[in-house]
Amino acid sequence: MKISVIGCGYLGAVHAATLASMGHSVVGVDVDPAKVSQLGGGVAPFHEPGLDELLQDGRASGRLRFSTDMADAKGAQVHFLCVGTPQDKTSDAADLTFLVSATEALLPHLAAGAVVVGKSTVPVGTVAMLRGVLSPRPDVRLGWNPEFLRQGTAVKDSLVPDRLVYGVEGGRAAAFGPSSGAPLGVTAALDAVYEPLLRAGIPRLVCNFATAELIKSAANAYLATKVSFINAVAELCDASGADVAELSEAMGLDPRIGSRYLHAGLGFGGGCLPKDIRSFRSQAADHGVTAVEDWMRLVDSVNLGQRTRTVGLAAELCGGSLAGRSVTVLGASFKPDTDDIRDSPALDVADRLAAAGAHVTVTDPKAVNHAWRRYPRLRFEASTERALEGAELVLLLTEWDDYRRFSPAAAASLVRRRVVLDARNTLDAAAWQAEGWLVRGLGTSPAAPMVQPAEAAAR
């Protein structure tokens, strides 16, 4: 099947490469010449494990190419809209400007009976708006197929997804023939696209447009709720002397609750979760559903509060003031296994530390090159060892495996004070304490170090 993917950012690049790996002939179209050139050379413009290999395989097979010319989408049977829907600059709502522009640009190149399928995360009612854009072409069919990719595991999420969701006109009742039960229209087209996945037993849900538009934001709102809930409980644990790690382990063993996303720490960031919960809140307000609106406001507030709390704990560990202190931050990306720094909690905290007068050095396995231009008052080091030299306080803010595995003895030989704030609750605290470190987490009872850290410890 010939397929076009419009928009080759994070979602579009992964989707295009995945479809080509399934045997389809795919063209990815994007307005950024540099991005198109890099993707066409088999290299992703961002870090995502496994994607470069997928791009190179698609290029070698001849099934995958990229272009800046929308006319190259001509003749495709299915067109996927994968452009960004960022948060509006003046409100919590999603900005659909790029989505509308891409659809308008695609319109002259649609073949008779083509299927246009949105994958971007959008507010409810978006399909109705795009119907207006496509109204000069009543023969073109419209569907919605929300994505559920997680950065760091996007290739796996695409090749072995948890589920496939199709939003179609009339929903499930209209998606299949009344007598044969065979898929019709957009459902049949998407079944052809995803035939290898369906054959492998991946669940498929067919629903109406409103459900398909809401499902990604609703899923992210629930995940954000779990994260903010356990972070709020972590603050209660600190106040009462309980240990949130032990508490969440016990809670997670309850099959009604589960352990995923029940890990206390600095909180979430990135280009999806924060904007999605704000868009969800905005949609609830537009429809007069105040319970969801207030709930999402609280979830967002708790999440952002973790950053303020972390800066406060850092000051506490420095005797009450950060002014003049040498601080090392481990992590710049918003989560491990990506170089994405959008709404990074780590960089937000690092910048606040610098604003409080600290001399801040930031290191990260992948994100340093993206971060240094945007945060001029921070110092960046690609080497963890060099970043740690002379530190009076170390903060672990992104839970890369590199930092989990880093030797506390080696770290001790580099720093000025053996004090670490593990804001992701991910270190082996006992191993670090055995090397004389004072280890503090969020919601974990602080334990006394075996050796009291001094200004010249380990020097």
C-alpha positions in Angstrom: 0.0 0.0 0.0 1.2 3.5 -0.8 1.1 5.7 2.3 2.1 9.3 3.1 3.0 10.6 6.6 2.5 14.4 6.9 4.8 15.8 9.6 8.1 14.0 10.4 8.7 15.1 13.9 8.9 12.6 16.7 5.6 10.9 16.0 5.7 11.1 12.2 9.3 9.8 11.8 8.7 6.8 14.0 5.3 6.1 12.3 6.8 6.3 8.8 9.7 4.0 9.5 7.4 1.5 11.2 5.0 1.4 8.3 7.9 0.9 5.9 9.1 -2.0 8.0 5.6 -3.6 7.6 6.1 -3.6 3.8 4.3 -0.4 2.8 5.7 2.2 0.4 5.9 5.3 2.5 6.8 8.9 1.9 7.3 11.3 4.8 6.6 15.0 4.1 7.9 17.8 6.3 8.5 21.5 5.8 12.0 21.4 7.5 14.7 20.7 4.8 17.4 19.9 7.4 15.1 17.3 9.1 14.1 15.8 5.8 17.8 15.5 4.7 18.8 13.9 7.9 15.9 11.4 7.9 16.6 10.6 4.2 20.1 9.7 5.2 18.9 7.2 7.7 19.6 9.2 10.8 17.0 10.5 13.2 17.3 14.2 14.2 16.6 13.1 17.8 17.7 10.3 20.1 15.3 7.3 20.0 16.6 3.8 20.6 16.2 1.6 17.5 15.0 4.3 15.1 18.1 4.8 13.1 18.2 1.1 12.3 14.6 1.2 11.2 15.2 4.3 9.0 18.3 2.7 7.4 16.3 -0.5 6.7 13.5 1.5 5.0 16.0 3.4 2.9 17.9 0.3 1.9 14.6 -1.5 0.9 13.5 1.5 -1.1 10.2 1.6 0.7 10.9 4.7 2.7 11.7 8.2 1.5 11.3 11.8 2.8 10.4 15.0 1.0 9.7 18.7 1.5 7.2 18.7 -1.4 3.6 17.9 -0.5 3.0 16.9 -4.2 5.1 13.8 -3.4 2.1 12.5 -1.3 0.0 12.3 -4.5 -1.2 8.9 -5.3 -1.1 7.6 -1.7 -4.1 5.6 -0.6 -3.9 6.6 3.0 -2.5 9.8 4.4 -1.5 10.1 8.1 -1.5 13.5 9.7 1.3 13.5 12.3 2.0 17.3 12.8 2.5 18.8 16.2 -0.4 20.2 18.3 1.5 22.2 20.9 -0.1 24.1 23.8 -1.4 27.5 22.6 0.8 30.4 23.7 -2.0 32.3 25.3 -4.1 29.5 26.9 -4.1 25.9 28.0 -5.8 24.8 24.8 -4.1 22.9 22.0 -2.8 25.0 19.0 -4.2 23.3 15.8 -2.7 25.8 13.4 -0.1 23.3 12.0 -2.7 20.6 11.7 -5.1 22.8 9.7 -2.3 24.1 7.5 -1.0 20.6 6.7 -4.5 19.5 5.8 -5.0 22.5 3.5 -1.7 21.8 1.8 -2.5 18.2 1.3 -6.0 18.8 -0.2 -4.9 19.5 -3.8 -2.9 16.2 -3.9 -5.6 13.8 -2.7 -6.5 11.0 -5.0 -10.1 10.0 -5.6 -11.5 8.1 -2.5 -8.3 8.7 -0.5 -8.4 8.2 3.3 -7.0 10.9 5.5 -6.3 9.7 9.1 -5.2 11.9 12.0 -2.8 10.6 14.6 -2.0 13.8 16.4 -3.3 14.3 19.9 -6.2 16.8 19.5 -9.2 18.2 21.5 -12.6 16.7 20.9 -14.3 18.4 18.0 -11.2 18.6 15.8 -12.5 16.1 13.2 -15.6 18.3 12.6 -13.3 21.2 12.0 -11.2 19.2 9.5 -14.3 18.1 7.7 -14.8 21.7 6.8 -11.2 21.9 5.4 -11.9 18.8 3.3 -15.4 19.8 2.3 -14.3 20.5 -1.4 -13.6 16.8 -1.6 -16.7 14.9 -0.4 -15.2 11.6 -1.8 -12.3 11.8 0.7 -12.9 9.7 3.8 -11.7 10.9 7.2 -10.6 8.8 10.3 -8.8 9.2 13.5 -6.1 6.8 14.8 -4.6 8.2 18.0 -1.0 7.4 18.9 0.2 6.0 22.2 4.0 6.3 21.8 6.4 6.7 24.7 9.7 8.4 24.1 12.5 6.0 24.7 10.4 3.0 23.7 8.6 4.4 20.7 9.9 1.8 18.2 8.7 -1.0 20.4 5.4 0.8 21.0 4.9 1.0 17.3 5.9 -2.5 16.3 4.1 -4.2 19.3 1.4 -1.7 20.4 -0.9 -2.3 23.4 -3.9 -1.6 21.2 -5.1 0.1 18.0 -7.9 2.6 18.1 -9.9 3.7 15.0 -12.2 6.6 15.2 -14.7 6.4 12.3 -17.9 8.1 11.2 -20.8 6.5 13.0 -18.5 4.6 15.3 -18.5 0.8 15.7 -22.1 0.4 14.5 -21.3 1.8 11.1 -17.8 0.3 10.7 -18.9 -3.2 9.6 -21.3 -4.7 7.1 -24.7 -5.5 8.7 -24.8 -9.1 7.3 -21.2 -10.1 6.6 -19.6 -8.2 9.5 -16.7 -7.3 7.1 -14.9 -4.0 7.8 -16.1 -1.0 5.7 -14.6 2.3 4.6 -11.9 3.7 6.9 -12.0 0.6 9.1 -11.1 -1.6 6.1 -8.3 0.8 5.0 -6.7 0.9 8.5 -7.0 -2.9 8.7 -5.0 -3.1 5.5 -2.4 -0.8 6.9 -2.0 -2.7 10.2 -2.6 -6.2 8.8 0.7 -7.6 10.3 -0.2 -6.2 13.7 -3.8 -7.5 13.6 -2.5 -10.9 12.5 -0.2 -10.9 15.5 -3.2 -10.5 17.8 -3.0 -6.8 18.7 -6.4 -5.7 20.0 -8.4 -3.2 17.9 -11.0 -0.9 19.1 -13.4 0.9 16.7 -15.2 3.9 18.1 -16.7 7.2 17.2 -14.7 10.4 16.5 -15.3 12.0 19.9 -14.0 8.9 21.7 -10.9 8.6 19.5 -10.2 12.3 20.0 -10.4 12.1 23.8 -8.7 8.8 24.5 -5.0 9.9 24.4 -5.6 12.9 26.6 -7.7 10.8 29.0 -5.1 8.1 29.2 -2.3 10.7 29.9 -4.5 12.5 32.4 -4.9 9.2 34.3 -1.1 8.5 34.2 -0.4 12.0 35.4 -2.9 11.6 38.2 -1.0 8.5 39.5 2.3 10.3 39.4 1.0 13.4 41.2 -0.9 11.3 43.7 2.2 9.4 44.8 4.2 12.6 44.8 1.6 14.2 47.1 1.8 11.1 49.3 5.6 11.5 49.3 5.3 14.9 50.9 3.1 13.4 53.6 5.7 10.6 54.1 8.4 13.2 54.7 6.2 15.0 57.2 5.4 11.9 59.1 8.5 9.8 58.8 7.1 7.2 56.5 9.0 5.8 53.4 7.2 6.4 50.1 9.2 3.7 48.3 8.0 1.0 50.7 4.5 2.4 50.7 4.2 2.5 46.9 5.7 -1.0 46.7 2.9 -2.3 49.0 0.3 -0.3 47.1 1.5 -1.6 43.7 1.0 -5.2 44.8 -2.7 -4.6 44.8 -3.9 -5.7 41.4 -6.6 -3.0 41.4 -3.8 -0.3 41.6 -0.7 -1.7 40.0 2.9 -0.4 40.4 3.4 1.4 37.1 3.6 5.2 37.4 3.5 4.9 41.1 7.1 5.9 41.7 7.6 9.1 43.7 10.1 11.7 42.5 10.6 15.0 40.7 7.5 14.5 38.5 6.7 14.5 34.8 7.6 16.8 31.9 8.2 16.6 28.2 6.2 17.6 25.2 3.1 15.5 25.7 1.9 14.8 29.3 1.9 18.5 30.6 0.2 19.9 27.5 -2.2 17.0 27.3 -3.5 17.4 30.8 -3.9 21.2 30.3 -5.7 20.6 27.0 -7.9 18.0 28.8 -8.6 20.6 31.5 -9.5 23.2 28.8 -11.8 20.8 27.1 -13.6 20.0 30.4 -14.0 23.7 31.0 -15.5 24.2 27.5 -18.0 21.5 28.2 -18.8 22.7 31.7 -17.4 19.6 33.4 -15.9 21.3 36.5 -14.9 18.1 38.3 -12.4 17.2 35.5 -11.3 20.8 35.2 -10.5 21.1 38.9 -8.9 17.7 39.1 -6.5 18.4 36.3 -5.6 21.8 37.8 -4.6 20.0 41.0 -2.6 17.3 39.2 -0.7 20.0 37.4 -0.1 22.0 40.5 1.2 19.0 42.5 3.6 18.1 39.6 5.0 21.6 39.4 5.2 21.8 43.1 7.7 19.0 43.1 10.2 21.2 41.4 9.8 23.9 44.0 10.1 21.3 46.7 13.3 19.9 45.2 15.0 23.4 45.1 14.0 23.9 48.8 15.5 20.6 49.8 18.7 21.5 47.9 18.9 24.7 49.9 18.3 22.8 53.1 21.2 20.4 52.3 23.4 23.4 51.7 22.7 24.9 55.2 19.8 27.1 54.1 21.4 29.0 51.2 22.5 28.0 47.7 24.4 31.3 47.1 27.9 30.5 45.9 27.5 26.8 46.2 28.9 24.4 43.5 26.1 22.2 42.5 26.1 19.3 40.0 22.9 18.2 38.3 22.8 14.7 36.8 20.3 14.7 33.9 19.0 17.3 31.5 16.4 15.4 29.4 12.9 15.2 30.7 13.2 11.4 31.0 15.9 8.8 30.3 16.5 7.3 26.8 15.7 10.6 25.0 17.4 13.9 24.3 14.2 15.8 24.5 14.4 18.8 26.9 10.9 20.2 26.4 9.5 21.1 29.8 12.3 19.2 31.5 11.9 19.1 35.2 15.7 18.6 35.6 16.5 21.8 33.6 13.8 23.8 35.3 15.2 22.8 38.7 18.8 23.5 37.6 17.8 27.0 36.3 16.1 27.7 39.6 19.2 26.7 41.5 21.2 29.1 39.4 18.7 31.8 40.0 19.2 31.2 43.8 22.9 31.9 43.3 24.4 28.4 42.9 27.1 27.6 40.4 25.4 24.8 38.5 27.0 22.3 36.3 24.6 20.0 34.3 25.5 16.7 32.6 23.5 14.3 30.5 24.3 11.3 28.3 22.4 12.7 25.3 20.8 16.1 25.9 23.8 18.5 26.5 23.9 19.8 23.0 20.2 20.6 23.0 20.3 22.3 26.4 23.3 24.6 26.5 22.0 27.2 24.1 18.7 27.5 25.9 20.1 27.8 29.4 23.1 30.3 29.2 23.6 30.7 33.0 24.1 26.9 33.4 27.5 25.2 32.8 27.3 21.9 30.8 29.7 19.0 30.7 29.3 15.8 28.6 31.5 13.9 31.1 29.9 12.9 34.4 33.3 12.8 36.0 34.2 16.3 35.0 30.8 17.5 36.0 31.2 16.1 39.5 34.6 17.8 40.2 34.4 20.0 43.3 30.6 19.6 43.8 29.2 20.5 47.2 25.9 19.0 46.3 24.8 16.5 43.7 21.3 16.2 42.4 20.1 13.2 40.4 17.2 14.6 38.4 16.9 12.3 35.4 17.1 8.5 36.1 19.5 7.4 33.3 21.0 4.0 33.9 24.4 5.6 33.6 23.8 7.3 37.0 22.2 4.3 38.6 25.4 2.4 37.8 27.9 5.1 38.7 30.2 4.1 41.4 29.6 6.0 44.7 33.3 5.5 45.5 34.4 7.1 42.2 32.0 9.9 42.8 33.3 10.5 46.3 36.8 10.9 45.0 35.6 13.9 42.8 33.3 15.9 45.0 34.0 18.4 47.8 31.0 17.3 49.9 29.4 13.8 49.8 25.8 14.9 49.7 23.4 13.7 47.1 19.7 14.6 46.6 18.2 11.7 44.7 15.1 13.4 43.4 14.1 10.3 41.4 14.5 7.8 44.3 16.6 5.6 42.1 20.0 5.1 43.7 21.0 2.3 45.9 21.1 4.4 49.0 22.8 1.8 51.2 25.7 1.5 48.7 26.2 5.3 48.6 25.9 5.6 52.4 28.6 3.0 52.8 30.9 5.4 50.9 30.1 8.2 53.3 27.4 9.9 51.4 24.4 11.7 52.9 21.6 10.5 50.7 18.3 12.3 50.6 15.3 11.4 48.5 11.7 12.7 48.1 9.4 10.9 50.5 12.1 8.6 51.9 13.2 8.9 55.5 16.7 10.5 55.5 19.3 8.3 56.9 22.5 9.4 58.7 25.7 8.9 56.7 28.4 6.5 58.0 30.9 9.4 57.6 29.7 12.9 58.2 30.3 14.9 55.0 32.7 17.7 55.4 33.8 20.6 53.1 37.0 18.7 52.2 35.7 15.2 52.3 37.2 12.8 49.7 39.7 15.5 48.6 
